[in-house]
Amino acid sequence: MTEPTNADGDTRGPLGPAPAPAPARRRAVAAVLGDLRAVDGALYAAVAATSTPTLDRALRRLSHAADHSKVSLGIAAALALGGARARRAALVGVGAVAVASASTNLLGKRLVHRARPDREAARVTVDRYVPMPRSASFPSGHTAAAVAFATAVGVVLPEAAVPLGALASAVGYSRVHTGVHYPGDVAAGAVLGIASAAAALAAAAPARVRQPNTFTAW
């Protein structure tokens, strides 16, 4: 049995096979991703080429202090000494850090195997150096944890939102400044951190328990 044809002898039609997906779309997506990587690399190179001797030591120390979320956990410990709302903020903040760390290391870095930047090729000054992690570059775990903590705590304690947000931003930038991350890694880490904070806040939301009616009709 032959396939139905139209007047021009073409088998493509309502009863014919669907046309194969055009590779043009794939090429367009690849081109956009290539352009984004080029911009990402250019931003990284620009930061590396900018001389900032006054900031180098401070940002290097901040980047090192953010290892294993030491800064965030230290702030959480201080908050835990405060009132009930501060203690709740500390608890939710630590939970957000845990979610961000797990999401980054168990999901993000395993799905996207992006190599770390080449600091020597970019001529990052050695005064900025911190140990280069062996894990994948995307996303930035330091940024994800810092943003998650700042976001979660800031929701519970609005007065802490601005200083903690500024600290998280500084942590994220320090990872680019020290040469261990591309700006795109930091941006992705920030998005992941916000999502992790939302998850932690949702999990910590007090459940509304409906009280039973204690009145009895006589």
C-alpha positions as CSV (number, residue, x, y, z in Angstrom):
1,M,0.0,0.0,0.0
2,T,1.5,3.3,-1.1
3,E,1.5,6.4,1.0
4,P,-1.1,9.2,0.1
5,T,0.4,12.0,-1.9
6,N,-0.8,15.5,-2.8
7,A,-1.0,17.0,-6.2
8,D,2.7,17.6,-6.3
9,G,3.5,14.0,-5.3
10,D,4.6,15.0,-1.9
11,T,3.9,12.5,0.9
12,R,4.0,15.2,3.7
13,G,0.5,16.1,4.7
14,P,-2.2,15.2,7.2
15,L,-1.6,11.5,6.5
16,G,2.1,11.6,5.8
17,P,5.0,11.4,8.2
18,A,5.8,14.5,10.3
19,P,8.8,16.4,9.1
20,A,12.1,15.9,11.0
21,P,12.9,18.7,13.5
22,A,15.1,21.3,11.9
23,P,18.6,21.5,13.2
24,A,18.4,25.3,12.9
25,R,16.8,25.5,16.4
26,R,19.6,23.6,17.9
27,R,22.2,25.7,16.2
28,A,20.4,28.8,17.5
29,V,20.5,27.6,21.1
30,A,24.1,26.6,20.8
31,A,24.9,30.0,19.4
32,V,23.2,31.8,22.3
33,L,24.9,29.6,24.8
34,G,28.2,30.3,23.1
35,D,27.6,34.0,23.3
36,L,26.7,33.8,27.0
37,R,29.9,31.8,27.7
38,A,31.9,34.5,25.8
39,V,30.4,37.3,27.9
40,D,31.0,35.2,31.0
41,G,34.6,34.7,30.2
42,A,35.0,38.4,29.2
43,L,33.6,39.5,32.6
44,Y,35.9,37.1,34.4
45,A,38.9,38.4,32.4
46,A,37.9,42.0,33.1
47,V,37.9,41.4,36.9
48,A,41.2,39.6,36.7
49,A,42.8,42.4,34.7
50,T,41.6,45.2,37.1
51,S,44.2,46.1,39.7
52,T,42.6,46.3,43.2
53,P,45.4,45.9,45.7
54,T,43.4,47.4,48.5
55,L,40.6,44.9,48.1
56,D,42.6,41.8,47.3
57,R,43.5,40.8,50.8
58,A,40.0,41.6,52.3
59,L,38.2,39.6,49.6
60,R,40.6,36.8,49.8
61,R,40.0,36.6,53.5
62,L,36.2,36.8,53.1
63,S,36.2,34.0,50.5
64,H,38.2,31.8,52.8
65,A,35.9,32.7,55.8
66,A,32.9,31.6,53.7
67,D,34.4,28.0,53.3
68,H,31.9,25.5,54.7
69,S,29.6,28.5,55.5
70,K,31.6,29.4,58.5
71,V,30.5,33.1,58.3
72,S,26.8,32.1,58.1
73,L,27.0,29.6,60.8
74,G,28.8,32.0,63.1
75,I,26.0,34.6,62.6
76,A,23.4,31.9,63.2
77,A,25.1,31.0,66.5
78,A,25.0,34.7,67.5
79,L,21.3,34.9,66.6
80,A,20.5,31.8,68.6
81,L,21.5,33.7,71.7
82,G,18.7,36.3,71.1
83,G,14.9,36.1,71.4
84,A,12.5,33.6,70.0
85,R,12.3,35.3,66.6
86,A,16.1,35.5,66.3
87,R,16.3,31.8,67.2
88,R,13.8,30.9,64.6
89,A,15.7,33.0,62.0
90,A,18.9,31.1,62.9
91,L,17.2,27.8,62.6
92,V,15.6,28.6,59.2
93,G,18.9,30.1,58.0
94,V,20.9,27.0,58.9
95,G,18.2,24.8,57.2
96,A,18.4,27.0,54.1
97,V,22.2,26.5,54.0
98,A,21.8,22.8,54.3
99,V,19.3,22.7,51.4
100,A,21.6,24.9,49.3
101,S,24.7,22.8,50.0
102,A,22.9,19.6,49.1
103,S,21.4,21.0,46.0
104,T,24.7,22.4,44.8
105,N,26.9,19.4,45.4
106,L,24.5,16.5,44.8
107,L,22.6,18.0,41.9
108,G,24.0,21.1,40.3
109,K,27.7,20.2,40.0
110,R,26.9,16.7,38.9
111,L,24.6,17.8,36.1
112,V,26.8,20.6,34.8
113,H,30.5,19.5,34.7
114,R,32.0,22.9,34.0
115,A,35.7,23.2,34.4
116,R,37.2,25.8,36.8
117,P,38.7,28.9,35.4
118,D,42.3,29.0,34.4
119,R,43.7,31.7,36.8
120,E,47.2,31.6,35.3
121,A,45.9,32.1,31.7
122,A,43.7,35.0,33.0
123,R,46.7,36.4,34.9
124,V,44.9,36.7,38.2
125,T,47.4,38.2,40.6
126,V,48.7,35.7,43.2
127,D,47.7,38.1,46.0
128,R,44.1,37.1,45.4
129,Y,44.7,33.3,45.4
130,V,42.7,31.0,47.6
131,P,42.9,27.2,47.1
132,M,41.3,26.1,43.9
133,P,38.5,23.6,44.6
134,R,38.5,20.3,42.8
135,S,34.8,20.2,42.3
136,A,33.0,21.5,39.2
137,S,32.7,25.2,38.8
138,F,28.9,25.5,38.2
139,P,27.1,26.6,40.3
140,S,29.0,28.5,43.1
141,G,28.3,26.7,46.3
142,H,29.6,29.5,48.5
143,T,27.2,31.9,46.8
144,A,24.3,29.5,47.0
145,A,24.8,29.0,50.8
146,A,25.4,32.7,51.6
147,V,22.3,33.9,49.6
148,A,20.2,31.1,51.0
149,F,21.1,32.1,54.6
150,A,20.6,35.8,53.9
151,T,17.3,35.3,52.2
152,A,15.8,33.0,54.9
153,V,17.0,35.1,57.8
154,G,15.9,38.3,56.1
155,V,12.4,37.0,55.8
156,V,12.1,36.2,59.5
157,L,14.2,39.2,60.6
158,P,13.6,42.0,58.1
159,E,16.1,44.3,59.8
160,A,18.8,41.8,59.0
161,A,18.0,41.5,55.3
162,V,20.1,44.4,54.0
163,P,23.4,43.7,55.9
164,L,23.1,40.0,55.2
165,G,22.3,40.6,51.6
166,A,25.3,42.8,51.2
167,L,27.5,40.2,52.9
168,A,26.1,37.5,50.5
169,S,26.8,39.7,47.5
170,A,30.4,40.3,48.7
171,V,30.9,36.5,49.2
172,G,29.7,35.9,45.6
173,Y,31.9,38.6,44.1
174,S,34.9,37.3,46.2
175,R,34.7,34.0,44.4
176,V,35.1,35.7,41.0
177,H,37.7,38.1,42.4
178,T,39.9,35.3,43.7
179,G,39.6,33.5,40.3
180,V,37.8,30.3,41.3
181,H,34.5,31.0,39.7
182,Y,33.0,32.6,36.6
183,P,30.4,35.3,37.1
184,G,27.8,32.9,35.6
185,D,28.5,30.4,38.3
186,V,27.8,33.0,41.0
187,A,24.6,34.1,39.3
188,A,23.4,30.5,39.2
189,G,24.4,30.0,42.8
190,A,22.4,33.1,43.8
191,V,19.3,31.7,42.1
192,L,19.7,28.3,43.7
193,G,20.2,30.1,47.1
194,I,16.9,31.9,46.8
195,A,15.1,28.7,45.9
196,S,16.7,26.9,48.8
197,A,15.6,29.6,51.2
198,A,12.1,29.4,49.9
199,A,12.1,25.6,50.5
200,A,13.5,26.0,54.0
201,L,10.9,28.7,54.9
202,A,8.1,26.6,53.5
203,A,9.2,23.6,55.6
204,A,9.5,25.7,58.7
205,A,6.2,27.4,58.4
206,P,4.0,26.5,61.4
207,A,1.2,24.1,60.5
208,R,-2.2,25.5,61.2
209,V,-3.9,23.0,63.4
210,R,-7.7,23.3,63.5
211,Q,-8.9,23.2,67.0
212,P,-11.8,20.9,67.7
213,N,-15.1,22.4,68.7
214,T,-15.4,22.0,72.5
215,F,-18.9,23.3,72.7
216,T,-21.6,20.7,73.2
217,A,-25.2,21.3,72.4
218,W,-27.5,20.6,75.3
